[in-house]
Amino acid sequence: MKFAVLVFPGSNCDIDLYKAVEDTVGQPVDYVWHTATDLSVYDCILVPGGFSYGDYLRCGAIAQFTSVMAEVRKAAEAGKYVLGICNGFQILTEAGLLPGALLRNSNLKFRCHPALLEVVNNETPFTNQYAKGEIIDIPIAHGEGNYYCDEKTLAELEANNRVVFRYKAGANPNGSVNDIAGICNEQGNVVGMMPHPERAVDQLLGSEDGKRMFTSILNAWREQHGAAVNG
């Protein structure tokens, strides 16, 4: 299995993601610059956090127009795995790969601390190693992580099991509607989330609950391709 970590001017979590792939699943991984025009050799595309293009206009608004995002759309349509984290989630919403938008945190402050999440949907390629309803500890670091969508979209997300992660009841750090921390597309192969699983892959970092996101991806890919999963 081969991973791509996209890099935009202003990305600052690309190295974290690259190392997380190396340390958790040991699969081939490349940095891919925003000017790339072919992602066909990759099975999973990771869109990292940071401040793509300095967050000018609004978060992710410029990054959505890059040539690599046209390829991400093609990959998503082909059923490949796409994971957007923090600014990556913002980019996926701006690009129309996921519904809704990320607004300023309700307290208008940057929040950077551990966060408790409930695993709402453990049937995606990114969450199959978790238990439904499990509470996991994944850090956040964002100023515009307040997920918003209209009532119709929210009803569709909830009815179709497209809410993947939710902030633990009473612990919503940013005002997101229905405590939403992460969602997926209709097919389940595209996930966006504000918390940073790549920063929670070793107990030295305070939590290793993010490790299973990467092992879930590898497990899903092996099952899809009929390969045995290592113990």
Sequence and secondary structure as in RCSB ss.txt:
>XXXX:A:sequence
MKFAVLVFPGSNCDIDLYKAVEDTVGQPVDYVWHTATDLSVYDCILVPGGFSYGDYLRCGAIAQFTSVMAEVRKA
AEAGKYVLGICNGFQILTEAGLLPGALLRNSNLKFRCHPALLEVVNNETPFTNQYAKGEIIDIPIAHGEGNYYCD
EKTLAELEANNRVVFRYKAGANPNGSVNDIAGICNEQGNVVGMMPHPERAVDQLLGSEDGKRMFTSILNAWREQH
GAAVNG
>XXXX:A:secstr
  EEEEE TTB SHHHHHHHHHHHT   EEEEETT    TT SEEEE  B GGGG SSTTTTGGGSHHHHHHHHH
HHTT EEEEETHHHHHHHHTTSS SEEE  TTSS EEEEEEEEE    STTTTTS TT EEEEEEEESS EEE  
HHHHHHHHHTT EEEEE TT  SS  GGGEEEEE SSSSEEEESS GGG SBGGGTB TTHHHHHHHHHHHHHHT
T     
